[in-house]
Amino acid sequence: MTPPTTPNNGPFQPPLTPPPPPSFRWNPPPSVSGGPSAPRSSSSLSLSPACSSSKTPITLSALLPIPCLASPPFFTPTIPSRHGLQSVCVFGNYQSFKLRSPLRTNAAMRSHLRVPIAIIFYNVNDRGDFGRNVKVTNDYSLENILNEAAMQDRTVILTTLNEAWAATNSIIDLFLESFRIGDRTRRLLNHLVIIALDQKAFMRCQAIHTYCYLLVNEATDFHKEAYFMTPSYLKMMWRRIDFLRSVLEMGYNFVFTDVDIMWFRDPFPWFHRDADFQIACDHFTGSFDDVQNRPNGGFNFVKSNNRSIEFYKFWYSSRETYPGYHDQDVLNFIKVDPFITELGLKMIFLDTANFGGLCEPSRDLNKVCTMHANCCYGMDSKLHDLRIMLQDWKYHLTLSPSLKRLSIISWRVPQNCSLDSLKHYHGSPEKSVQED
């Protein structure tokens, strides 16, 4: 981003010494005094003198005048919508300028706005590496966030994100783009909750999405890319299973999706109405209830009831029965356990024709709902093939209805992602943290 300028177009110079802590000041000009109905942008943004070492406001383009907060304890201040605010300026002790837009102020309260936050940093050589210096925490409980994001039937869409996957122009951006360009999928973003596994992922989530929740686990560092079957990977996968169990106990149904899954079509019409637990497959045998199907834990739809809750408890406790295995392997072990029959759990395996992946791609773009970058090792390979996948889908959208019906195109993937690239891992489907 271009650094902010002063009114005389000179470069922005942070003060050499910290100014006195500014008080909260808000004097809305006539252009925004109308409250939340005011326009969301104008030609300039003026930081009040409290945000500057001089008495002359700093002017930035394309935003509205904003108030200032001193020494913020968090990055998502609660701003009542009656103030008609479009942005918030906050001070931090870091020598750089950052503009993060948009951030929610109160995701759990409809009476609040999602607003950009302009952050002025000063007097530290750290260059604004705020992820290492500022403790970021949830402003709202998981229950509040789920309640706000849920559909009328209490269904939410969940995904997990860590720092390694949260970088700009990385997999999270492709994931969200797929929702925006998919068939009847854009509206589903209103029901998506991103579960951040570290503080930087949490802050990136807040910059690009409405519903974010920081899953705190101080015992394990989840911010790096965790490779398949490493101790960090196993801890993360089992932490995920336990977390999903807690969501079920709160009374919410969920679609869990790995972030390396592209959403090209609304999947809900393709789900089975009477199933408790539905899961995508690496390999589909052709029968929805065949236990010989190879399930993939990266995509599943689960209804909240006593059967599913007990199933998730059993799944989680089975990690001790099968130590050293990840959740997907353990699921393959327990799917034939008599306890599942005793529970009365109805388990359905989803057809790869609709819920495909690079292990077994969906061939017909007229039927595909989701495509998973599974059977792939390493973020670079995954990013390459996911971008090709999005390009293929965009081309499909340009075709006339008659050409679409002819199914004249298919995926150009896998390319960099291939089983051949995994041979040096002795045949194990080596995957990165979100690929299970």
Secondary structure by P-SEA (a helix, b strand, c coil): cccccccccccccccccccccccccccccccccccccccccccccccccccccccbbbbbccccccccccccccccccccccccccbbbbbccccbbbbbcccccccccccccbbbbbbbbccccccccccccbbbbbcccaaaaaaaaccccbbbbbbbbcccccccccaaaaaaaaaaaccccccccccbbbbbccaaaaaaaaacccbbbbbcccccccccccccccaaaaaaaaaaaaaaaaaaaacccccccccccccccccccccccccccccccccccccccccccccccccccccccaaaaaaaaaaaacccccccccaaaaaaaaccccccccccbbbbbbbccccccccccccccccccbbbccccccaaaaaaaaaaaaaaaaaaaaccaaaaaacccccccccccccccccccccccccccccc
